């Protein structure tokens, strides 16, 4: 999941991104705010895909899909939660500084309730969401993590039901299909079953936290209206939360032990995963058909699996293919139904 990520608002967030005003986005990779399951109504439907739109969508496809590989390289020599803390703190501060310079310091002014909401959403999405995904990659192949994260839209439907927004029968069918795929993916295809199930559990907790944060930002909280300002604050608070969690987890961060690979991977996650891909996503929400933009939820896991196999030699087993296809099918049914 990627933050703003992206890895969204009230929809298929990529645990990696951050959330802004739920009326302006769609839930994120490794990581923000987006909403394929409850898209905004405005004139997005009148938008057409231009060359710029396809370039921006390609960036979201590839960059958010690649964040899982980036995380694996980042935690090569940086403790997991410390890595997440660095990534989101840097990305958030850079984004807020850019907004202050571009629009003036007044652009960052928010009310106390909005700031508290941004903090809550940042902790749910980036600590509970992305932070646990990062932890999971110590035990799971990157492609497997991405496929499990693809279940976020399914958990969003569950939380919507809790919020008394009852889904229709077709949506429930999609959820059941998706959960069937999760069961297939939860079967270890190699040794180390204990660590495997620990990794799966971490990703599922991350997905549930990301989904809850997405729904809470729309139903119970009042984040800043500007999605970029909201994401900046969310990333800063999420980064601080990850730093505190890293200390409580007993992580020892030794700058002298960091490899060049981890440094470049972290910079990649900050610049390309959290800033460029998210900016492209927010731009797409206003300039492209939402039905086309939401396809990132299907493409990101495919990109992650392919990159994991190519660069890390991760096996693509029958269970991964079958389980992944079932999860994506379930998500497709949910998103297609919610758009009607």
Buried (B, 14 or more C-beta within 10 A) or exposed (E): BBBBBBBBBBBBBBBBBBBBBBBBBBBBBBBBBBBBBBBBEEEBEEBEBEEEBEEBBEBBBBBBBBBBBBBBBBBEBBBBBBBBBBBBBBBBBBBBEBBBEEEEEEBBEBEEEBBBBBBBBBBBBBBBBBBBBBBBBBBBBBBBBBBBBBBBBBBBBBBBBEBEBEBEEBBBBBBEBBBBBBEBBBEBBEEEEEEBBBBBBBBBBBBBBBBBBBBBBBBEBBBBEBBBBBBBBBBBBBBBBBBBBBBEBEBEBEEEEBEEEBBEBBBBBBBBBBBBBBBBBBBBBBBBBBBBBBBBBBBBBBBBBBBBBEEEEBEBBEBBEEBBEBBBBBBBBBBBBBBE
